[in-house]
Amino acid sequence: MKKKWIVSNPKVMMGKPVIAGTRITVELILEKLAAGETVEQILQAHPRLTRKAIQAALEFAAEALRADVVYPIHETV
C-alpha cells in the first residue's frame, strides 16, 4: 500500500494540506524552498520531515496547479 503523505483535516491547521502525522503544511515547505532554503536545511529544522515528504509536498502542489482554474498574475511595475 502506498503511503498517503499529504492529508487535510479541518481540525488540523484549519484544513490546510499537511504532511501526515505532523502540523507541517505544504505551504510552509513551499515558502521555505522559495525563500532559498535547501532541503537539508528544512530537514534539519523539522526533524519529523523526510525527503520523501518534501517530494510529496512538491508533487501535491504541482497537481493542485493542474486544475482548470486560471490564476492571473499581476506584475507590479
N, CA, C, O and CB atoms as a CASP TS submission, in Angstrom:
PFRMAT TS
TARGET T0000
AUTHOR 0000-0000-0000
METHOD Language model
MODEL 1
PARENT N/A
ATOM      1  N   MET     1       0.842  -1.189   0.000  1.00  0.00           N
ATOM      2  CA  MET     1       0.000   0.000   0.000  1.00  0.00           C
ATOM      3  C   MET     1       0.883   1.246   0.000  1.00  0.00           C
ATOM      4  O   MET     1       1.857   1.334   0.748  1.00  0.00           O
ATOM      5  CB  MET     1      -0.956   0.002   1.223  1.00  0.00           C
ATOM      6  N   LYS     2       0.525   2.204  -0.851  1.00  0.00           N
ATOM      7  CA  LYS     2       1.287   3.449  -0.945  1.00  0.00           C
ATOM      8  C   LYS     2       0.926   4.358   0.226  1.00  0.00           C
ATOM      9  O   LYS     2      -0.249   4.556   0.536  1.00  0.00           O
ATOM     10  CB  LYS     2       1.017   4.165  -2.297  1.00  0.00           C
ATOM     11  N   LYS     3       1.946   4.904   0.866  1.00  0.00           N
ATOM     12  CA  LYS     3       1.710   5.798   1.996  1.00  0.00           C
ATOM     13  C   LYS     3       1.089   7.101   1.508  1.00  0.00           C
ATOM     14  O   LYS     3       1.511   7.667   0.500  1.00  0.00           O
ATOM     15  CB  LYS     3       3.023   6.077   2.758  1.00  0.00           C
ATOM     16  N   LYS     4       0.081   7.564   2.239  1.00  0.00           N
ATOM     17  CA  LYS     4      -0.536   8.850   1.937  1.00  0.00           C
ATOM     18  C   LYS     4       0.233   9.913   2.712  1.00  0.00           C
ATOM     19  O   LYS     4       0.107  10.013   3.932  1.00  0.00           O
ATOM     20  CB  LYS     4      -2.071   8.862   2.306  1.00  0.00           C
ATOM     21  N   TRP     5       1.021  10.697   2.005  1.00  0.00           N
ATOM     22  CA  TRP     5       1.887  11.696   2.636  1.00  0.00           C
ATOM     23  C   TRP     5       1.147  12.962   3.004  1.00  0.00           C
ATOM     24  O   TRP     5       1.423  13.556   4.047  1.00  0.00           O
ATOM     25  CB  TRP     5       3.030  12.038   1.725  1.00  0.00           C
ATOM     26  N   ILE     6       0.205  13.391   2.168  1.00  0.00           N
ATOM     27  CA  ILE     6      -0.466  14.665   2.370  1.00  0.00           C
ATOM     28  C   ILE     6      -1.907  14.408   2.801  1.00  0.00           C
ATOM     29  O   ILE     6      -2.643  13.666   2.151  1.00  0.00           O
ATOM     30  CB  ILE     6      -0.419  15.528   1.080  1.00  0.00           C
ATOM     31  N   VAL     7      -2.293  15.036   3.910  1.00  0.00           N
ATOM     32  CA  VAL     7      -3.654  14.891   4.423  1.00  0.00           C
ATOM     33  C   VAL     7      -4.218  16.272   4.741  1.00  0.00           C
ATOM     34  O   VAL     7      -3.483  17.247   4.899  1.00  0.00           O
ATOM     35  CB  VAL     7      -3.683  13.977   5.685  1.00  0.00           C
ATOM     36  N   SER     8      -5.539  16.325   4.831  1.00  0.00           N
ATOM     37  CA  SER     8      -6.204  17.574   5.178  1.00  0.00           C
ATOM     38  C   SER     8      -7.340  17.248   6.136  1.00  0.00           C
ATOM     39  O   SER     8      -8.171  16.380   5.870  1.00  0.00           O
ATOM     40  CB  SER     8      -6.732  18.319   3.903  1.00  0.00           C
ATOM     41  N   ASN     9      -7.359  17.963   7.257  1.00  0.00           N
ATOM     42  CA  ASN     9      -8.376  17.757   8.287  1.00  0.00           C
ATOM     43  C   ASN     9      -8.756  19.133   8.815  1.00  0.00           C
ATOM     44  O   ASN     9      -7.881  19.895   9.226  1.00  0.00           O
ATOM     45  CB  ASN     9      -7.860  16.810   9.447  1.00  0.00           C
ATOM     46  N   PRO    10     -10.041  19.464   8.813  1.00  0.00           N
ATOM     47  CA  PRO    10     -10.455  20.789   9.275  1.00  0.00           C
ATOM     48  C   PRO    10     -10.001  21.109  10.704  1.00  0.00           C
ATOM     49  O   PRO    10      -9.933  22.277  11.086  1.00  0.00           O
ATOM     50  CB  PRO    10     -11.954  20.902   9.193  1.00  0.00           C
ATOM     51  N   LYS    11      -9.694  20.084  11.487  1.00  0.00           N
ATOM     52  CA  LYS    11      -9.270  20.298  12.870  1.00  0.00           C
ATOM     53  C   LYS    11      -7.757  20.489  13.008  1.00  0.00           C
ATOM     54  O   LYS    11      -7.259  20.771  14.097  1.00  0.00           O
ATOM     55  CB  LYS    11      -9.711  19.130  13.723  1.00  0.00           C
ATOM     56  N   VAL    12      -7.039  20.336  11.908  1.00  0.00           N
ATOM     57  CA  VAL    12      -5.579  20.482  11.940  1.00  0.00           C
ATOM     58  C   VAL    12      -5.189  21.594  10.973  1.00  0.00           C
ATOM     59  O   VAL    12      -5.442  21.494   9.773  1.00  0.00           O
ATOM     60  CB  VAL    12      -4.859  19.134  11.567  1.00  0.00           C
ATOM     61  N   MET    13      -4.586  22.631  11.483  1.00  0.00           N
ATOM     62  CA  MET    13      -4.098  23.760  10.688  1.00  0.00           C
ATOM     63  C   MET    13      -5.191  24.311   9.761  1.00  0.00           C
ATOM     64  O   MET    13      -4.932  24.637   8.603  1.00  0.00           O
ATOM     65  CB  MET    13      -2.875  23.333   9.862  1.00  0.00           C
ATOM     66  N   MET    14      -6.399  24.407  10.289  1.00  0.00           N
ATOM     67  CA  MET    14      -7.554  24.962   9.569  1.00  0.00           C
ATOM     68  C   MET    14      -7.818  24.245   8.240  1.00  0.00           C
ATOM     69  O   MET    14      -8.329  24.850   7.298  1.00  0.00           O
ATOM     70  CB  MET    14      -7.336  26.447   9.312  1.00  0.00           C
ATOM     71  N   GLY    15      -7.474  22.970   8.169  1.00  0.00           N
ATOM     72  CA  GLY    15      -7.755  22.186   6.974  1.00  0.00           C
ATOM     73  C   GLY    15      -6.730  22.302   5.873  1.00  0.00           C
ATOM     74  O   GLY    15      -6.902  21.708   4.808  1.00  0.00           O
ATOM     75  N   LYS    16      -5.659  23.057   6.103  1.00  0.00           N
ATOM     76  CA  LYS    16      -4.616  23.167   5.080  1.00  0.00           C
ATOM     77  C   LYS    16      -3.956  21.801   4.895  1.00  0.00           C
ATOM     78  O   LYS    16      -3.863  21.030   5.850  1.00  0.00           O
ATOM     79  CB  LYS    16      -3.555  24.248   5.471  1.00  0.00           C
ATOM     80  N   PRO    17      -3.502  21.494   3.694  1.00  0.00           N
ATOM     81  CA  PRO    17      -2.794  20.234   3.468  1.00  0.00           C
ATOM     82  C   PRO    17      -1.498  20.204   4.284  1.00  0.00           C
ATOM     83  O   PRO    17      -0.695  21.136   4.241  1.00  0.00           O
ATOM     84  CB  PRO    17      -2.489  20.043   1.959  1.00  0.00           C
ATOM     85  N   VAL    18      -1.318  19.115   5.024  1.00  0.00           N
ATOM     86  CA  VAL    18      -0.133  18.943   5.864  1.00  0.00           C
ATOM     87  C   VAL    18       0.511  17.598   5.572  1.00  0.00           C
ATOM     88  O   VAL    18      -0.102  16.718   4.969  1.00  0.00           O
ATOM     89  CB  VAL    18      -0.495  19.055   7.364  1.00  0.00           C
ATOM     90  N   ILE    19       1.752  17.453   6.008  1.00  0.00           N
ATOM     91  CA  ILE    19       2.421  16.161   5.958  1.00  0.00           C
ATOM     92  C   ILE    19       1.761  15.288   7.015  1.00  0.00           C
ATOM     93  O   ILE    19       1.625  15.704   8.166  1.00  0.00           O
ATOM     94  CB  ILE    19       3.980  16.290   6.195  1.00  0.00           C
ATOM     95  N   ALA    20       1.355  14.094   6.639  1.00  0.00           N
ATOM     96  CA  ALA    20       0.652  13.183   7.548  1.00  0.00           C
ATOM     97  C   ALA    20       1.428  13.009   8.852  1.00  0.00           C
ATOM     98  O   ALA    20       2.643  12.807   8.851  1.00  0.00           O
ATOM     99  CB  ALA    20       0.434  11.815   6.875  1.00  0.00           C
ATOM    100  N   GLY    21       0.694  13.093   9.964  1.00  0.00           N
ATOM    101  CA  GLY    21       1.299  12.904  11.278  1.00  0.00           C
ATOM    102  C   GLY    21       2.008  14.126  11.823  1.00  0.00           C
ATOM    103  O   GLY    21       2.624  14.060  12.886  1.00  0.00           O
ATOM    104  N   THR    22       1.931  15.254  11.104  1.00  0.00           N
ATOM    105  CA  THR    22       2.586  16.477  11.554  1.00  0.00           C
ATOM    106  C   THR    22       1.618  17.644  11.413  1.00  0.00           C
ATOM    107  O   THR    22       0.495  17.484  10.935  1.00  0.00           O
ATOM    108  CB  THR    22       3.888  16.740  10.751  1.00  0.00           C
ATOM    109  N   ARG    23       2.063  18.798  11.828  1.00  0.00           N
ATOM    110  CA  ARG    23       1.338  20.048  11.586  1.00  0.00           C
ATOM    111  C   ARG    23       2.133  20.916  10.606  1.00  0.00           C
ATOM    112  O   ARG    23       1.973  22.136  10.570  1.00  0.00           O
ATOM    113  CB  ARG    23       1.088  20.815  12.924  1.00  0.00           C
ATOM    114  N   ILE    24       2.974  20.280   9.830  1.00  0.00           N
ATOM    115  CA  ILE    24       3.808  20.981   8.853  1.00  0.00           C
ATOM    116  C   ILE    24       3.045  21.049   7.537  1.00  0.00           C
ATOM    117  O   ILE    24       2.765  20.026   6.912  1.00  0.00           O
ATOM    118  CB  ILE    24       5.193  20.269   8.665  1.00  0.00           C
ATOM    119  N   THR    25       2.712  22.274   7.125  1.00  0.00           N
ATOM    120  CA  THR    25       1.897  22.450   5.923  1.00  0.00           C
ATOM    121  C   THR    25       2.730  22.388   4.653  1.00  0.00           C
ATOM    122  O   THR    25       3.926  22.678   4.642  1.00  0.00           O
ATOM    123  CB  THR    25       1.158  23.770   5.983  1.00  0.00           C
ATOM    124  N   VAL    26       2.049  22.000   3.586  1.00  0.00           N
ATOM    125  CA  VAL    26       2.671  22.045   2.265  1.00  0.00           C
ATOM    126  C   VAL    26       3.088  23.479   1.975  1.00  0.00           C
ATOM    127  O   VAL    26       4.158  23.726   1.419  1.00  0.00           O
ATOM    128  CB  VAL    26       1.702  21.511   1.164  1.00  0.00           C
ATOM    129  N   GLU    27       2.243  24.409   2.353  1.00  0.00           N
ATOM    130  CA  GLU    27       2.523  25.832   2.160  1.00  0.00           C
ATOM    131  C   GLU    27       3.857  26.228   2.803  1.00  0.00           C
ATOM    132  O   GLU    27       4.657  26.927   2.181  1.00  0.00           O
ATOM    133  CB  GLU    27       1.383  26.681   2.745  1.00  0.00           C
ATOM    134  N   LEU    28       4.098  25.793   4.026  1.00  0.00           N
ATOM    135  CA  LEU    28       5.342  26.131   4.726  1.00  0.00           C
ATOM    136  C   LEU    28       6.554  25.593   3.972  1.00  0.00           C
ATOM    137  O   LEU    28       7.557  26.288   3.815  1.00  0.00           O
ATOM    138  CB  LEU    28       5.323  25.574   6.160  1.00  0.00           C
ATOM    139  N   ILE    29       6.453  24.360   3.512  1.00  0.00           N
ATOM    140  CA  ILE    29       7.560  23.760   2.770  1.00  0.00           C
ATOM    141  C   ILE    29       7.846  24.558   1.503  1.00  0.00           C
ATOM    142  O   ILE    29       9.000  24.854   1.193  1.00  0.00           O
ATOM    143  CB  ILE    29       7.246  22.293   2.419  1.00  0.00           C
ATOM    144  N   LEU    30       6.791  24.903   0.775  1.00  0.00           N
ATOM    145  CA  LEU    30       6.968  25.686  -0.452  1.00  0.00           C
ATOM    146  C   LEU    30       7.571  27.058  -0.162  1.00  0.00           C
ATOM    147  O   LEU    30       8.454  27.520  -0.885  1.00  0.00           O
ATOM    148  CB  LEU    30       5.629  25.851  -1.173  1.00  0.00           C
ATOM    149  N   GLU    31       7.092  27.705   0.897  1.00  0.00           N
ATOM    150  CA  GLU    31       7.626  29.025   1.256  1.00  0.00           C
ATOM    151  C   GLU    31       9.108  28.947   1.590  1.00  0.00           C
ATOM    152  O   GLU    31       9.888  29.808   1.182  1.00  0.00           O
ATOM    153  CB  GLU    31       6.854  29.611   2.443  1.00  0.00           C
ATOM    154  N   LYS    32       9.493  27.922   2.328  1.00  0.00           N
ATOM    155  CA  LYS    32      10.899  27.775   2.700  1.00  0.00           C
ATOM    156  C   LYS    32      11.776  27.541   1.463  1.00  0.00           C
ATOM    157  O   LYS    32      12.851  28.127   1.338  1.00  0.00           O
ATOM    158  CB  LYS    32      11.066  26.616   3.697  1.00  0.00           C
ATOM    159  N   LEU    33      11.315  26.692   0.566  1.00  0.00           N
ATOM    160  CA  LEU    33      12.075  26.441  -0.662  1.00  0.00           C
ATOM    161  C   LEU    33      12.152  27.698  -1.514  1.00  0.00           C
ATOM    162  O   LEU    33      13.205  28.008  -2.071  1.00  0.00           O
ATOM    163  CB  LEU    33      11.441  25.297  -1.468  1.00  0.00           C
ATOM    164  N   ALA    34      11.044  28.422  -1.617  1.00  0.00           N
ATOM    165  CA  ALA    34      11.020  29.662  -2.408  1.00  0.00           C
ATOM    166  C   ALA    34      11.934  30.720  -1.813  1.00  0.00           C
ATOM    167  O   ALA    34      12.480  31.552  -2.538  1.00  0.00           O
ATOM    168  CB  ALA    34       9.594  30.206  -2.504  1.00  0.00           C
ATOM    169  N   ALA    35      12.105  30.692  -0.486  1.00  0.00           N
ATOM    170  CA  ALA    35      12.972  31.663   0.179  1.00  0.00           C
ATOM    171  C   ALA    35      14.453  31.291   0.046  1.00  0.00           C
ATOM    172  O   ALA    35      15.330  32.031   0.491  1.00  0.00           O
ATOM    173  CB  ALA    35      12.595  31.775   1.655  1.00  0.00           C
ATOM    174  N   GLY    36      14.717  30.138  -0.569  1.00  0.00           N
ATOM    175  CA  GLY    36      16.105  29.758  -0.805  1.00  0.00           C
ATOM    176  C   GLY    36      16.662  28.727   0.159  1.00  0.00           C
ATOM    177  O   GLY    36      17.834  28.363   0.067  1.00  0.00           O
ATOM    178  N   GLU    37      15.840  28.255   1.077  1.00  0.00           N
ATOM    179  CA  GLU    37      16.330  27.213   1.977  1.00  0.00           C
ATOM    180  C   GLU    37      16.538  25.926   1.192  1.00  0.00           C
ATOM    181  O   GLU    37      15.801  25.635   0.250  1.00  0.00           O
ATOM    182  CB  GLU    37      15.344  26.983   3.154  1.00  0.00           C
ATOM    183  N   THR    38      17.534  25.171   1.584  1.00  0.00           N
ATOM    184  CA  THR    38      17.790  23.883   0.937  1.00  0.00           C
ATOM    185  C   THR    38      16.954  22.809   1.622  1.00  0.00           C
ATOM    186  O   THR    38      16.450  22.999   2.729  1.00  0.00           O
ATOM    187  CB  THR    38      19.307  23.520   0.987  1.00  0.00           C
ATOM    188  N   VAL    39      16.822  21.687   0.943  1.00  0.00           N
ATOM    189  CA  VAL    39      16.105  20.552   1.539  1.00  0.00           C
ATOM    190  C   VAL    39      16.793  20.151   2.839  1.00  0.00           C
ATOM    191  O   VAL    39      16.131  19.832   3.826  1.00  0.00           O
ATOM    192  CB  VAL    39      16.045  19.342   0.551  1.00  0.00           C
ATOM    193  N   GLU    40      18.110  20.169   2.836  1.00  0.00           N
ATOM    194  CA  GLU    40      18.862  19.802   4.039  1.00  0.00           C
ATOM    195  C   GLU    40      18.541  20.735   5.203  1.00  0.00           C
ATOM    196  O   GLU    40      18.387  20.281   6.337  1.00  0.00           O
ATOM    197  CB  GLU    40      20.365  19.826   3.753  1.00  0.00           C
ATOM    198  N   GLN    41      18.439  22.033   4.930  1.00  0.00           N
ATOM    199  CA  GLN    41      18.110  22.999   5.982  1.00  0.00           C
ATOM    200  C   GLN    41      16.698  22.759   6.527  1.00  0.00           C
ATOM    201  O   GLN    41      16.463  22.855   7.732  1.00  0.00           O
ATOM    202  CB  GLN    41      18.234  24.438   5.444  1.00  0.00           C
ATOM    203  N   ILE    42      15.773  22.451   5.633  1.00  0.00           N
ATOM    204  CA  ILE    42      14.398  22.188   6.063  1.00  0.00           C
ATOM    205  C   ILE    42      14.349  20.922   6.912  1.00  0.00           C
ATOM    206  O   ILE    42      13.678  20.888   7.944  1.00  0.00           O
ATOM    207  CB  ILE    42      13.457  22.056   4.842  1.00  0.00           C
ATOM    208  N   LEU    43      15.053  19.892   6.483  1.00  0.00           N
ATOM    209  CA  LEU    43      15.079  18.644   7.250  1.00  0.00           C
ATOM    210  C   LEU    43      15.704  18.861   8.628  1.00  0.00           C
ATOM    211  O   LEU    43      15.256  18.280   9.617  1.00  0.00           O
ATOM    212  CB  LEU    43      15.856  17.561   6.484  1.00  0.00           C
ATOM    213  N   GLN    44      16.719  19.683   8.686  1.00  0.00           N
ATOM    214  CA  GLN    44      17.376  19.967   9.953  1.00  0.00           C
ATOM    215  C   GLN    44      16.444  20.738  10.890  1.00  0.00           C
ATOM    216  O   GLN    44      16.422  20.483  12.094  1.00  0.00           O
ATOM    217  CB  GLN    44      18.668  20.759   9.717  1.00  0.00           C
ATOM    218  N   ALA    45      15.684  21.670  10.344  1.00  0.00           N
ATOM    219  CA  ALA    45      14.774  22.480  11.151  1.00  0.00           C
ATOM    220  C   ALA    45      13.524  21.703  11.580  1.00  0.00           C
ATOM    221  O   ALA    45      12.898  22.027  12.590  1.00  0.00           O
ATOM    222  CB  ALA    45      14.366  23.720  10.376  1.00  0.00           C
ATOM    223  N   HIS    46      13.172  20.687  10.810  1.00  0.00           N
ATOM    224  CA  HIS    46      11.956  19.905  11.083  1.00  0.00           C
ATOM    225  C   HIS    46      12.300  18.422  11.047  1.00  0.00           C
ATOM    226  O   HIS    46      12.093  17.766  10.026  1.00  0.00           O
ATOM    227  CB  HIS    46      10.827  20.234  10.051  1.00  0.00           C
ATOM    228  N   PRO    47      12.819  17.888  12.141  1.00  0.00           N
ATOM    229  CA  PRO    47      13.311  16.506  12.173  1.00  0.00           C
ATOM    230  C   PRO    47      12.264  15.439  11.825  1.00  0.00           C
ATOM    231  O   PRO    47      12.630  14.322  11.459  1.00  0.00           O
ATOM    232  CB  PRO    47      13.857  16.217  13.528  1.00  0.00           C
ATOM    233  N   ARG    48      10.977  15.761  11.933  1.00  0.00           N
ATOM    234  CA  ARG    48       9.944  14.776  11.600  1.00  0.00           C
ATOM    235  C   ARG    48       9.726  14.651  10.094  1.00  0.00           C
ATOM    236  O   ARG    48       9.059  13.721   9.640  1.00  0.00           O
ATOM    237  CB  ARG    48       8.634  15.148  12.274  1.00  0.00           C
ATOM    238  N   LEU    49      10.281  15.574   9.325  1.00  0.00           N
ATOM    239  CA  LEU    49      10.155  15.506   7.868  1.00  0.00           C
ATOM    240  C   LEU    49      11.172  14.540   7.284  1.00  0.00           C
ATOM    241  O   LEU    49      12.208  14.255   7.885  1.00  0.00           O
ATOM    242  CB  LEU    49      10.330  16.896   7.246  1.00  0.00           C
ATOM    243  N   THR    50      10.852  14.048   6.107  1.00  0.00           N
ATOM    244  CA  THR    50      11.785  13.226   5.338  1.00  0.00           C
ATOM    245  C   THR    50      11.875  13.808   3.932  1.00  0.00           C
ATOM    246  O   THR    50      11.061  14.645   3.543  1.00  0.00           O
ATOM    247  CB  THR    50      11.332  11.719   5.301  1.00  0.00           C
ATOM    248  N   ARG    51      12.856  13.363   3.189  1.00  0.00           N
ATOM    249  CA  ARG    51      12.973  13.800   1.795  1.00  0.00           C
ATOM    250  C   ARG    51      11.727  13.396   1.006  1.00  0.00           C
ATOM    251  O   ARG    51      11.241  14.153   0.166  1.00  0.00           O
ATOM    252  CB  ARG    51      14.243  13.200   1.141  1.00  0.00           C
ATOM    253  N   LYS    52      11.218  12.202   1.284  1.00  0.00           N
ATOM    254  CA  LYS    52      10.017  11.745   0.582  1.00  0.00           C
ATOM    255  C   LYS    52       8.824  12.640   0.891  1.00  0.00           C
ATOM    256  O   LYS    52       7.995  12.890   0.016  1.00  0.00           O
ATOM    257  CB  LYS    52       9.695  10.295   0.960  1.00  0.00           C
ATOM    258  N   ALA    53       8.730  13.120   2.113  1.00  0.00           N
ATOM    259  CA  ALA    53       7.629  14.007   2.494  1.00  0.00           C
ATOM    260  C   ALA    53       7.734  15.334   1.746  1.00  0.00           C
ATOM    261  O   ALA    53       6.725  15.862   1.278  1.00  0.00           O
ATOM    262  CB  ALA    53       7.628  14.250   4.019  1.00  0.00           C
ATOM    263  N   ILE    54       8.936  15.871   1.632  1.00  0.00           N
ATOM    264  CA  ILE    54       9.134  17.129   0.896  1.00  0.00           C
ATOM    265  C   ILE    54       8.803  16.914  -0.574  1.00  0.00           C
ATOM    266  O   ILE    54       8.160  17.760  -1.195  1.00  0.00           O
ATOM    267  CB  ILE    54      10.597  17.648   1.056  1.00  0.00           C
ATOM    268  N   GLN    55       9.237  15.791  -1.136  1.00  0.00           N
ATOM    269  CA  GLN    55       8.920  15.475  -2.528  1.00  0.00           C
ATOM    270  C   GLN    55       7.408  15.356  -2.713  1.00  0.00           C
ATOM    271  O   GLN    55       6.868  15.816  -3.719  1.00  0.00           O
ATOM    272  CB  GLN    55       9.621  14.167  -2.964  1.00  0.00           C
ATOM    273  N   ALA    56       6.729  14.745  -1.756  1.00  0.00           N
ATOM    274  CA  ALA    56       5.273  14.606  -1.828  1.00  0.00           C
ATOM    275  C   ALA    56       4.591  15.972  -1.789  1.00  0.00           C
ATOM    276  O   ALA    56       3.589  16.184  -2.472  1.00  0.00           O
ATOM    277  CB  ALA    56       4.760  13.728  -0.676  1.00  0.00           C
ATOM    278  N   ALA    57       5.124  16.889  -1.002  1.00  0.00           N
ATOM    279  CA  ALA    57       4.563  18.244  -0.941  1.00  0.00           C
ATOM    280  C   ALA    57       4.700  18.936  -2.292  1.00  0.00           C
ATOM    281  O   ALA    57       3.776  19.617  -2.737  1.00  0.00           O
ATOM    282  CB  ALA    57       5.262  19.076   0.157  1.00  0.00           C
ATOM    283  N   LEU    58       5.842  18.766  -2.944  1.00  0.00           N
ATOM    284  CA  LEU    58       6.045  19.360  -4.265  1.00  0.00           C
ATOM    285  C   LEU    58       5.110  18.742  -5.296  1.00  0.00           C
ATOM    286  O   LEU    58       4.547  19.451  -6.130  1.00  0.00           O
ATOM    287  CB  LEU    58       7.500  19.190  -4.709  1.00  0.00           C
ATOM    288  N   GLU    59       4.944  17.431  -5.242  1.00  0.00           N
ATOM    289  CA  GLU    59       4.040  16.755  -6.169  1.00  0.00           C
ATOM    290  C   GLU    59       2.599  17.211  -5.932  1.00  0.00           C
ATOM    291  O   GLU    59       1.851  17.422  -6.887  1.00  0.00           O
ATOM    292  CB  GLU    59       4.153  15.223  -6.015  1.00  0.00           C
ATOM    293  N   PHE    60       2.208  17.362  -4.666  1.00  0.00           N
ATOM    294  CA  PHE    60       0.862  17.829  -4.333  1.00  0.00           C
ATOM    295  C   PHE    60       0.626  19.220  -4.914  1.00  0.00           C
ATOM    296  O   PHE    60      -0.423  19.478  -5.504  1.00  0.00           O
ATOM    297  CB  PHE    60       0.652  17.843  -2.802  1.00  0.00           C
ATOM    298  N   ALA    61       1.594  20.111  -4.750  1.00  0.00           N
ATOM    299  CA  ALA    61       1.459  21.473  -5.255  1.00  0.00           C
ATOM    300  C   ALA    61       1.348  21.478  -6.785  1.00  0.00           C
ATOM    301  O   ALA    61       0.550  22.226  -7.348  1.00  0.00           O
ATOM    302  CB  ALA    61       2.655  22.333  -4.801  1.00  0.00           C
ATOM    303  N   ALA    62       2.137  20.656  -7.442  1.00  0.00           N
ATOM    304  CA  ALA    62       2.082  20.584  -8.906  1.00  0.00           C
ATOM    305  C   ALA    62       0.712  20.084  -9.362  1.00  0.00           C
ATOM    306  O   ALA    62       0.142  20.621 -10.312  1.00  0.00           O
ATOM    307  CB  ALA    62       3.198  19.659  -9.450  1.00  0.00           C
ATOM    308  N   GLU    63       0.189  19.073  -8.699  1.00  0.00           N
ATOM    309  CA  GLU    63      -1.133  18.552  -9.043  1.00  0.00           C
ATOM    310  C   GLU    63      -2.212  19.609  -8.809  1.00  0.00           C
ATOM    311  O   GLU    63      -3.137  19.743  -9.611  1.00  0.00           O
ATOM    312  CB  GLU    63      -1.442  17.288  -8.221  1.00  0.00           C
ATOM    313  N   ALA    64      -2.094  20.350  -7.726  1.00  0.00           N
ATOM    314  CA  ALA    64      -3.085  21.387  -7.416  1.00  0.00           C
ATOM    315  C   ALA    64      -3.102  22.462  -8.504  1.00  0.00           C
ATOM    316  O   ALA    64      -4.157  23.012  -8.817  1.00  0.00           O
ATOM    317  CB  ALA    64      -2.786  22.027  -6.041  1.00  0.00           C
ATOM    318  N   LEU    65      -1.947  22.758  -9.074  1.00  0.00           N
ATOM    319  CA  LEU    65      -1.857  23.788 -10.101  1.00  0.00           C
ATOM    320  C   LEU    65      -2.320  23.305 -11.475  1.00  0.00           C
ATOM    321  O   LEU    65      -2.495  24.106 -12.393  1.00  0.00           O
ATOM    322  CB  LEU    65      -0.443  24.286 -10.194  1.00  0.00           C
ATOM    323  N   ARG    66      -2.516  21.995 -11.611  1.00  0.00           N
ATOM    324  CA  ARG    66      -3.009  21.455 -12.876  1.00  0.00           C
ATOM    325  C   ARG    66      -4.508  21.656 -13.045  1.00  0.00           C
ATOM    326  O   ARG    66      -5.048  21.361 -14.111  1.00  0.00           O
ATOM    327  CB  ARG    66      -2.679  19.983 -12.975  1.00  0.00           C
ATOM    328  N   ALA    67      -5.180  22.141 -12.036  1.00  0.00           N
ATOM    329  CA  ALA    67      -6.623  22.364 -12.111  1.00  0.00           C
ATOM    330  C   ALA    67      -6.941  23.309 -13.264  1.00  0.00           C
ATOM    331  O   ALA    67      -6.068  24.035 -13.740  1.00  0.00           O
ATOM    332  CB  ALA    67      -7.163  22.934 -10.777  1.00  0.00           C
ATOM    333  N   ASP    68      -8.174  23.295 -13.700  1.00  0.00           N
ATOM    334  CA  ASP    68      -8.583  24.132 -14.830  1.00  0.00           C
ATOM    335  C   ASP    68      -8.784  25.594 -14.462  1.00  0.00           C
ATOM    336  O   ASP    68      -9.299  26.366 -15.270  1.00  0.00           O
ATOM    337  CB  ASP    68      -9.848  23.598 -15.420  1.00  0.00           C
ATOM    338  N   VAL    69      -8.396  25.979 -13.285  1.00  0.00           N
ATOM    339  CA  VAL    69      -8.570  27.353 -12.843  1.00  0.00           C
ATOM    340  C   VAL    69      -7.371  28.188 -13.292  1.00  0.00           C
ATOM    341  O   VAL    69      -6.226  27.753 -13.166  1.00  0.00           O
ATOM    342  CB  VAL    69      -8.744  27.420 -11.305  1.00  0.00           C
ATOM    343  N   VAL    70      -7.632  29.374 -13.808  1.00  0.00           N
ATOM    344  CA  VAL    70      -6.559  30.270 -14.229  1.00  0.00           C
ATOM    345  C   VAL    70      -6.344  31.309 -13.139  1.00  0.00           C
ATOM    346  O   VAL    70      -7.293  31.952 -12.691  1.00  0.00           O
ATOM    347  CB  VAL    70      -6.891  30.952 -15.595  1.00  0.00           C
ATOM    348  N   TYR    71      -5.102  31.470 -12.717  1.00  0.00           N
ATOM    349  CA  TYR    71      -4.745  32.446 -11.695  1.00  0.00           C
ATOM    350  C   TYR    71      -3.932  33.549 -12.348  1.00  0.00           C
ATOM    351  O   TYR    71      -2.722  33.401 -12.518  1.00  0.00           O
ATOM    352  CB  TYR    71      -3.955  31.785 -10.529  1.00  0.00           C
ATOM    353  N   PRO    72      -4.578  34.666 -12.721  1.00  0.00           N
ATOM    354  CA  PRO    72      -3.819  35.753 -13.356  1.00  0.00           C
ATOM    355  C   PRO    72      -2.784  36.337 -12.398  1.00  0.00           C
ATOM    356  O   PRO    72      -3.048  36.534 -11.212  1.00  0.00           O
ATOM    357  CB  PRO    72      -4.769  36.861 -13.836  1.00  0.00           C
ATOM    358  N   ILE    73      -1.632  36.600 -12.931  1.00  0.00           N
ATOM    359  CA  ILE    73      -0.551  37.183 -12.134  1.00  0.00           C
ATOM    360  C   ILE    73      -0.425  38.645 -12.529  1.00  0.00           C
ATOM    361  O   ILE    73      -0.185  38.962 -13.694  1.00  0.00           O
ATOM    362  CB  ILE    73       0.808  36.417 -12.346  1.00  0.00           C
ATOM    363  N   HIS    74      -0.586  39.526 -11.564  1.00  0.00           N
ATOM    364  CA  HIS    74      -0.460  40.953 -11.822  1.00  0.00           C
ATOM    365  C   HIS    74       0.949  41.391 -11.463  1.00  0.00           C
ATOM    366  O   HIS    74       1.383  41.274 -10.317  1.00  0.00           O
ATOM    367  CB  HIS    74      -1.514  41.765 -11.023  1.00  0.00           C
ATOM    368  N   GLU    75       1.642  41.890 -12.451  1.00  0.00           N
ATOM    369  CA  GLU    75       3.002  42.354 -12.203  1.00  0.00           C
ATOM    370  C   GLU    75       2.956  43.803 -11.747  1.00  0.00           C
ATOM    371  O   GLU    75       2.193  44.614 -12.272  1.00  0.00           O
ATOM    372  CB  GLU    75       3.884  42.202 -13.469  1.00  0.00           C
ATOM    373  N   THR    76       3.790  44.112 -10.758  1.00  0.00           N
ATOM    374  CA  THR    76       3.915  45.498 -10.319  1.00  0.00           C
ATOM    375  C   THR    76       5.121  46.106 -11.028  1.00  0.00           C
ATOM    376  O   THR    76       6.185  45.494 -11.131  1.00  0.00           O
ATOM    377  CB  THR    76       4.063  45.595  -8.756  1.00  0.00           C
ATOM    378  N   VAL    77       4.927  47.289 -11.498  1.00  0.00           N
ATOM    379  CA  VAL    77       5.997  47.957 -12.258  1.00  0.00           C
ATOM    380  C   VAL    77       6.647  49.009 -11.411  1.00  0.00           C
ATOM    381  O   VAL    77       7.570  49.685 -11.866  1.00  0.00           O
ATOM    382  CB  VAL    77       5.458  48.583 -13.550  1.00  0.00           C
TER
END
